[in-house]
Amino acid sequence: KQILGTQAQLWSEYFKDMKKVEYMAFPRIAALAEVAWTPLANKNYDDFLIRLDGVMKHYDGAHLNYSKPTPPAKR
């Protein structure tokens, strides 16, 4: 209850170009939005992955160099 908001950082000594910045930021920025704006009772990782697919189509349309998510390892 003491947290007022969220934030994210991109830590690096050096990004040689914007394509590397894009790769490091996307889709992490979508995950940040999910954490910040979705009420706890509505959070659902599988649902997020379905919606993320649509978000990545926007990334494609904008020609962003984004990281492709990988499924979590099975135990």
N, C-alpha and C positions, 0 to 999 in steps of 0.2 A: 504493500500500500504506500510505501515511501518513494517508489519509482515514478517519476513524472513523464518519462518518455523513453525512446530507444535511440540508439545511434550505432553506426558501424564505421570502422576505419579500414583503409587499405594500407597495410604496413609493407614498406619496401625501402630499400636503400635507393633504388633507381628503377623506373619503368622507362625503357628506351623509346616507346612510342605509345600512342593512344590505343592501338590494337591490344597491347598487353594490359593496359588499364581496363579496357572493356572486358577482356577475358577474366580478369580478377574480380570485376564488379558484378558481372551478370552471369548467372541468375541470382547471385547472392542478394542483390537489392530486392528481388521479388520475395525471397525468403524473409528478409527483414520486414518488408511490408506485411507479410502474412503474420509474423510474430507480433508486430505492433498494432495491427488493426483488427485482428480476428479475436473475438472473445474466447476465453479459455474453453468454455463449454462447446464451442463450435470448431475447435482445432481438430483437424483430421489430416494426417500426412498423406494418405492415399488420395483423398479429395484434392489436396494441394497439388500433387503430382499431375492429376488430370487437368487442373486449371493451368498449371505451369506450361503444359504443352501448348495451350493457346497463347500464352505470354511469349513463348519462344518463337511462335510464328510472327509475332510483332517484331521481335529481335531480328528475325530473318529479313523481314520487309525493310527494316532500317539498316540492314547490312552490318549488324553488330558482330563482333568477334567474341562470342560467349562460350563459356565452358558448358559442355554437355553433362548433365547430371548422371551419375551412376547409381544404380540401386544399392541399398545398404547390404552388407554381407550377411548371409544367412548363418545362423548359429547352429 
